[in-house]
């Protein structure tokens, strides 16, 4: 662990979140946990992964006001806008399930010489670096489809919105996501660079 990270409200400078900055060793440990979990997650039937992602949407919907309030506190955006963002996180689930059905799976086609088969497989462990301006919606747009496809994820929120990132991961755990499938690291540029250097399979 490195230095302390503090997140304060741009509205009144009140403390929103404080915690340790994850160093290279912590990033490597998070990637190792995700890599250990990935084979089991990839072997989990797609229907089960879909069911879990749908439970995440239910958890987000149940706590949408708390999530919107936290985004507003940490970014300084108006509550009407952050409520829209919280709804967008839950809505991204149905969009991602439809995209998974359209673009992945197995495709077979007859050819002049027999049959062609296209199969998709997970990449492995992916790193997701979250932005500060839409700290829940934009990373979820990568995390949700990655998990649906059988990948594991190590998520680093923006150093300006660590509390929102922490809440997102807590909602996934509340939904029942298995240990190691989604890991969280906190910090700024150095943490992001250390995570990318951990031989992840995609970014």
ZAGUKOL-58002 format. One record per residue (C-alpha): residue in three letters; x, y, z. Coordinates in nm, 3 decimals, m for minus. Last residue first. Example, Ala and Ser with C-alpha at 12.3 -4.5 7.8 and 13.67 -1.06 7.14 Angstrom:
<vexkes>
<vexke resn="Ser" x="1.367" y="m0.106" z="0.714"/>
<vexke resn="Ala" x="1.230" y="m0.450" z="0.780"/>
</vexkes>
This chain:
<vexkes>
<vexke resn="Unk" x="m0.765" y="m0.280" z="m2.110"/>
<vexke resn="Unk" x="m0.706" y="m0.641" z="m2.208"/>
<vexke resn="Unk" x="m0.524" y="m0.955" z="m2.105"/>
<vexke resn="Unk" x="m0.357" y="m0.809" z="m1.797"/>
<vexke resn="Unk" x="0.021" y="m0.846" z="m1.781"/>
<vexke resn="Unk" x="0.054" y="m0.648" z="m1.456"/>
<vexke resn="Unk" x="0.193" y="m0.335" z="m1.626"/>
<vexke resn="Unk" x="m0.158" y="m0.197" z="m1.681"/>
<vexke resn="Unk" x="m0.219" y="m0.216" z="m1.306"/>
<vexke resn="Unk" x="0.108" y="m0.040" z="m1.224"/>
<vexke resn="Unk" x="0.025" y="0.241" z="m1.469"/>
<vexke resn="Unk" x="m0.320" y="0.283" z="m1.313"/>
<vexke resn="Unk" x="m0.174" y="0.290" z="m0.963"/>
<vexke resn="Unk" x="0.086" y="0.548" z="m1.067"/>
<vexke resn="Unk" x="m0.180" y="0.765" z="m1.230"/>
<vexke resn="Unk" x="m0.406" y="0.781" z="m0.927"/>
<vexke resn="Unk" x="m0.518" y="0.537" z="m0.664"/>
<vexke resn="Unk" x="m0.762" y="0.264" z="m0.567"/>
<vexke resn="Unk" x="m0.772" y="m0.101" z="m0.668"/>
<vexke resn="Unk" x="m1.090" y="m0.306" z="m0.691"/>
<vexke resn="Unk" x="m1.129" y="m0.670" z="m0.795"/>
<vexke resn="Unk" x="m1.421" y="m0.823" z="m0.982"/>
<vexke resn="Unk" x="m1.420" y="m1.201" z="m1.033"/>
<vexke resn="Unk" x="m1.201" y="m1.253" z="m0.726"/>
<vexke resn="Unk" x="m1.474" y="m1.371" z="m0.491"/>
<vexke resn="Unk" x="m1.794" y="m1.472" z="m0.667"/>
<vexke resn="Unk" x="m2.052" y="m1.209" z="m0.767"/>
<vexke resn="Unk" x="m2.348" y="m1.247" z="m0.531"/>
<vexke resn="Unk" x="m2.558" y="m0.937" z="m0.606"/>
<vexke resn="Unk" x="m2.429" y="m0.781" z="m0.282"/>
<vexke resn="Unk" x="m2.079" y="m0.832" z="m0.418"/>
<vexke resn="Unk" x="m2.171" y="m0.643" z="m0.734"/>
<vexke resn="Unk" x="m2.326" y="m0.366" z="m0.525"/>
<vexke resn="Unk" x="m2.007" y="m0.342" z="m0.316"/>
<vexke resn="Unk" x="m1.804" y="m0.307" z="m0.637"/>
<vexke resn="Unk" x="m2.018" y="m0.013" z="m0.746"/>
<vexke resn="Unk" x="m1.996" y="0.143" z="m0.399"/>
<vexke resn="Unk" x="m1.615" y="0.132" z="m0.403"/>
<vexke resn="Unk" x="m1.605" y="0.297" z="m0.743"/>
<vexke resn="Unk" x="m1.839" y="0.573" z="m0.625"/>
<vexke resn="Unk" x="m1.617" y="0.629" z="m0.321"/>
<vexke resn="Unk" x="m1.300" y="0.643" z="m0.531"/>
<vexke resn="Unk" x="m1.425" y="0.936" z="m0.743"/>
<vexke resn="Unk" x="m1.136" y="1.182" z="m0.792"/>
<vexke resn="Unk" x="m0.874" y="0.905" z="m0.798"/>
<vexke resn="Unk" x="m1.066" y="0.773" z="m1.096"/>
<vexke resn="Unk" x="m1.184" y="0.419" z="m1.043"/>
<vexke resn="Unk" x="m0.947" y="0.125" z="m1.087"/>
<vexke resn="Unk" x="m1.131" y="m0.196" z="m1.172"/>
<vexke resn="Unk" x="m0.970" y="m0.538" z="m1.203"/>
<vexke resn="Unk" x="m1.203" y="m0.753" z="m1.412"/>
<vexke resn="Unk" x="m1.265" y="m1.122" z="m1.475"/>
<vexke resn="Unk" x="m1.382" y="m1.238" z="m1.816"/>
<vexke resn="Unk" x="m1.669" y="m1.475" z="m1.883"/>
<vexke resn="Unk" x="m1.845" y="m1.281" z="m2.160"/>
<vexke resn="Unk" x="m2.109" y="m1.150" z="m1.918"/>
<vexke resn="Unk" x="m1.831" y="m1.020" z="m1.694"/>
<vexke resn="Unk" x="m1.677" y="m0.817" z="m1.976"/>
<vexke resn="Unk" x="m2.019" y="m0.695" z="m2.088"/>
<vexke resn="Unk" x="m2.093" y="m0.556" z="m1.738"/>
<vexke resn="Unk" x="m1.747" y="m0.413" z="m1.664"/>
<vexke resn="Unk" x="m1.714" y="m0.209" z="m1.982"/>
<vexke resn="Unk" x="m2.033" y="m0.001" z="m1.977"/>
<vexke resn="Unk" x="m2.012" y="m0.018" z="m1.598"/>
<vexke resn="Unk" x="m1.697" y="0.192" z="m1.623"/>
<vexke resn="Unk" x="m1.893" y="0.464" z="m1.806"/>
<vexke resn="Unk" x="m2.206" y="0.466" z="m1.590"/>
<vexke resn="Unk" x="m2.061" y="0.481" z="m1.239"/>
<vexke resn="Unk" x="m1.787" y="0.745" z="m1.254"/>
<vexke resn="Unk" x="m1.947" y="0.959" z="m1.524"/>
<vexke resn="Unk" x="m1.712" y="1.261" z="m1.505"/>
<vexke resn="Unk" x="m1.431" y="1.102" z="m1.305"/>
<vexke resn="Unk" x="m1.325" y="0.831" z="m1.549"/>
<vexke resn="Unk" x="m1.281" y="0.460" z="m1.468"/>
<vexke resn="Unk" x="m0.986" y="0.246" z="m1.569"/>
<vexke resn="Unk" x="m1.098" y="m0.111" z="m1.644"/>
<vexke resn="Unk" x="m0.835" y="m0.385" z="m1.648"/>
<vexke resn="Unk" x="m0.926" y="m0.719" z="m1.804"/>
<vexke resn="Unk" x="m0.838" y="m1.070" z="m1.688"/>
<vexke resn="Unk" x="m0.907" y="m1.353" z="m1.934"/>
<vexke resn="Unk" x="m0.992" y="m1.295" z="m2.303"/>
<vexke resn="Unk" x="m1.315" y="m1.493" z="m2.279"/>
<vexke resn="Unk" x="m1.404" y="m1.731" z="m2.563"/>
<vexke resn="Unk" x="m1.600" y="m1.690" z="m2.884"/>
<vexke resn="Unk" x="m1.674" y="m1.962" z="m3.137"/>
<vexke resn="Unk" x="m1.715" y="m1.935" z="m3.514"/>
<vexke resn="Unk" x="m1.780" y="m2.259" z="m3.702"/>
<vexke resn="Unk" x="m1.757" y="m2.310" z="m4.078"/>
<vexke resn="Unk" x="m1.913" y="m2.622" z="m4.228"/>
<vexke resn="Unk" x="m1.831" y="m2.850" z="m4.520"/>
<vexke resn="Unk" x="m1.642" y="m2.761" z="m4.838"/>
<vexke resn="Unk" x="m1.899" y="m2.547" z="m5.016"/>
<vexke resn="Unk" x="m1.987" y="m2.388" z="m4.685"/>
<vexke resn="Unk" x="m2.262" y="m2.439" z="m4.430"/>
<vexke resn="Unk" x="m2.269" y="m2.194" z="m4.144"/>
<vexke resn="Unk" x="m2.230" y="m2.229" z="m3.772"/>
<vexke resn="Unk" x="m2.219" y="m1.946" z="m3.515"/>
<vexke resn="Unk" x="m2.136" y="m1.990" z="m3.146"/>
<vexke resn="Unk" x="m2.178" y="m1.739" z="m2.866"/>
<vexke resn="Unk" x="m2.097" y="m1.372" z="m2.917"/>
<vexke resn="Unk" x="m2.226" y="m1.074" z="m3.112"/>
<vexke resn="Unk" x="m2.606" y="m1.076" z="m3.100"/>
<vexke resn="Unk" x="m2.661" y="m1.258" z="m2.770"/>
<vexke resn="Unk" x="m2.387" y="m1.063" z="m2.593"/>
<vexke resn="Unk" x="m2.526" y="m0.737" z="m2.734"/>
<vexke resn="Unk" x="m2.872" y="m0.818" z="m2.596"/>
<vexke resn="Unk" x="m2.727" y="m0.897" z="m2.252"/>
<vexke resn="Unk" x="m2.525" y="m0.574" z="m2.263"/>
<vexke resn="Unk" x="m2.829" y="m0.358" z="m2.342"/>
<vexke resn="Unk" x="m3.030" y="m0.527" z="m2.067"/>
<vexke resn="Unk" x="m2.752" y="m0.460" z="m1.814"/>
<vexke resn="Unk" x="m2.686" y="m0.102" z="m1.926"/>
<vexke resn="Unk" x="m3.028" y="m0.004" z="m1.790"/>
<vexke resn="Unk" x="m2.907" y="m0.052" z="m1.431"/>
<vexke resn="Unk" x="m2.610" y="0.178" z="m1.485"/>
<vexke resn="Unk" x="m2.826" y="0.426" z="m1.675"/>
<vexke resn="Unk" x="m3.065" y="0.460" z="m1.383"/>
<vexke resn="Unk" x="m2.772" y="0.570" z="m1.166"/>
<vexke resn="Unk" x="m2.663" y="0.816" z="m1.435"/>
<vexke resn="Unk" x="m3.010" y="0.970" z="m1.459"/>
<vexke resn="Unk" x="m3.013" y="1.015" z="m1.081"/>
<vexke resn="Unk" x="m2.673" y="1.180" z="m1.120"/>
<vexke resn="Unk" x="m2.820" y="1.439" z="m1.355"/>
<vexke resn="Unk" x="m3.113" y="1.534" z="m1.131"/>
<vexke resn="Unk" x="m2.874" y="1.542" z="m0.834"/>
<vexke resn="Unk" x="m2.662" y="1.817" z="m0.981"/>
<vexke resn="Unk" x="m2.293" y="1.736" z="m1.044"/>
<vexke resn="Unk" x="m2.036" y="1.814" z="m0.774"/>
<vexke resn="Unk" x="m1.838" y="1.501" z="m0.859"/>
<vexke resn="Unk" x="m1.810" y="1.332" z="m0.517"/>
<vexke resn="Unk" x="m2.128" y="1.458" z="m0.357"/>
<vexke resn="Unk" x="m2.338" y="1.415" z="m0.672"/>
<vexke resn="Unk" x="m2.205" y="1.064" z="m0.733"/>
<vexke resn="Unk" x="m2.284" y="0.977" z="m0.371"/>
<vexke resn="Unk" x="m2.638" y="1.110" z="m0.396"/>
<vexke resn="Unk" x="m2.698" y="0.917" z="m0.719"/>
<vexke resn="Unk" x="m2.575" y="0.595" z="m0.558"/>
<vexke resn="Unk" x="m2.794" y="0.646" z="m0.252"/>
<vexke resn="Unk" x="m3.093" y="0.723" z="m0.474"/>
<vexke resn="Unk" x="m3.030" y="0.421" z="m0.694"/>
<vexke resn="Unk" x="m3.006" y="0.178" z="m0.403"/>
<vexke resn="Unk" x="m3.287" y="m0.061" z="m0.502"/>
<vexke resn="Unk" x="m3.221" y="0.001" z="m0.871"/>
<vexke resn="Unk" x="m2.851" y="m0.078" z="m0.831"/>
<vexke resn="Unk" x="m2.932" y="m0.400" z="m0.642"/>
<vexke resn="Unk" x="m3.182" y="m0.502" z="m0.911"/>
<vexke resn="Unk" x="m2.926" y="m0.434" z="m1.184"/>
<vexke resn="Unk" x="m2.675" y="m0.649" z="m0.993"/>
<vexke resn="Unk" x="m2.934" y="m0.925" z="m0.976"/>
<vexke resn="Unk" x="m2.959" y="m0.905" z="m1.356"/>
<vexke resn="Unk" x="m2.582" y="m0.951" z="m1.377"/>
<vexke resn="Unk" x="m2.617" y="m1.260" z="m1.162"/>
<vexke resn="Unk" x="m2.890" y="m1.407" z="m1.380"/>
<vexke resn="Unk" x="m2.688" y="m1.338" z="m1.695"/>
<vexke resn="Unk" x="m2.384" y="m1.515" z="m1.549"/>
<vexke resn="Unk" x="m2.605" y="m1.812" z="m1.459"/>
<vexke resn="Unk" x="m2.753" y="m1.825" z="m1.810"/>
<vexke resn="Unk" x="m2.401" y="m1.806" z="m1.955"/>
<vexke resn="Unk" x="m2.300" y="m2.119" z="m1.770"/>
<vexke resn="Unk" x="m2.007" y="m2.072" z="m1.527"/>
<vexke resn="Unk" x="m1.699" y="m2.216" z="m1.697"/>
<vexke resn="Unk" x="m1.557" y="m1.868" z="m1.760"/>
<vexke resn="Unk" x="m1.614" y="m1.781" z="m1.393"/>
<vexke resn="Unk" x="m1.429" y="m2.093" z="m1.279"/>
<vexke resn="Unk" x="m1.138" y="m2.024" z="m1.512"/>
<vexke resn="Unk" x="m1.125" y="m1.655" z="m1.408"/>
<vexke resn="Unk" x="m1.106" y="m1.685" z="m1.030"/>
<vexke resn="Unk" x="m0.730" y="m1.748" z="m1.009"/>
<vexke resn="Unk" x="m0.667" y="m1.474" z="m1.263"/>
<vexke resn="Unk" x="m0.877" y="m1.230" z="m1.062"/>
<vexke resn="Unk" x="m0.686" y="m1.308" z="m0.743"/>
<vexke resn="Unk" x="m0.355" y="m1.268" z="m0.928"/>
<vexke resn="Unk" x="m0.469" y="m0.937" z="m1.077"/>
<vexke resn="Unk" x="m0.554" y="m0.808" z="m0.729"/>
<vexke resn="Unk" x="m0.216" y="m0.925" z="m0.595"/>
<vexke resn="Unk" x="m0.032" y="m0.754" z="m0.879"/>
<vexke resn="Unk" x="m0.222" y="m0.430" z="m0.810"/>
<vexke resn="Unk" x="m0.135" y="m0.451" z="m0.440"/>
<vexke resn="Unk" x="0.233" y="m0.504" z="m0.523"/>
<vexke resn="Unk" x="0.234" y="m0.212" z="m0.766"/>
<vexke resn="Unk" x="0.087" y="0.027" z="m0.510"/>
<vexke resn="Unk" x="m0.272" y="0.074" z="m0.397"/>
<vexke resn="Unk" x="m0.344" y="0.412" z="m0.243"/>
<vexke resn="Unk" x="m0.489" y="0.374" z="0.104"/>
<vexke resn="Unk" x="m0.821" y="0.520" z="0.208"/>
<vexke resn="Unk" x="m1.031" y="0.832" z="0.248"/>
<vexke resn="Unk" x="m1.375" y="0.908" z="0.114"/>
<vexke resn="Unk" x="m1.624" y="1.197" z="0.104"/>
<vexke resn="Unk" x="m1.441" y="1.463" z="0.307"/>
<vexke resn="Unk" x="m1.610" y="1.801" z="0.287"/>
<vexke resn="Unk" x="m1.466" y="2.053" z="0.039"/>
<vexke resn="Unk" x="m1.804" y="2.230" z="0.010"/>
<vexke resn="Unk" x="m1.910" y="2.178" z="m0.353"/>
<vexke resn="Unk" x="m1.602" y="2.004" z="m0.494"/>
<vexke resn="Unk" x="m1.663" y="1.728" z="m0.238"/>
<vexke resn="Unk" x="m1.345" y="1.571" z="m0.110"/>
<vexke resn="Unk" x="m1.174" y="1.245" z="m0.199"/>
<vexke resn="Unk" x="m0.862" y="1.153" z="m0.005"/>
<vexke resn="Unk" x="m0.597" y="0.897" z="m0.096"/>
<vexke resn="Unk" x="m0.337" y="0.794" z="0.160"/>
<vexke resn="Unk" x="0.009" y="0.701" z="0.038"/>
<vexke resn="Unk" x="0.115" y="0.352" z="m0.074"/>
<vexke resn="Unk" x="0.000" y="0.000" z="0.000"/>
</vexkes>
